[in-house]
């Protein structure tokens, strides 16, 4: 089920810190979220309609809980191990311009 894709960490659990570049061109690190009450790290790709729909749902959740220190980091996973292609980047920007996501979207 979709719920099985989620792993809940307790307060004392550790994640391996990582830093990725956001679509805005800034570096975003998991360390920058320390002290937040909750962080959802999701992995998505285009043209997955399921991913695009889930991003809309996540934006609704973010809007509802952001005042309670809930954060989202959406990691875009490219189609190949060669990195994100120019075509993918243009599609990502198209998705972003069609939707007003206010959480961090980073590139893997």
Secondary structure, 3 states (H helix, E strand, C coil): CHHHHCCCCCCCCCCCCCEEEECCCCEEEHHHHCCCCEEEEEEECCCCHHHHHHHHHHHHHHHHHHHHCEEEEEEECCCCCCCCCHHHHHHHHHHHHHCCCCCEEEEC
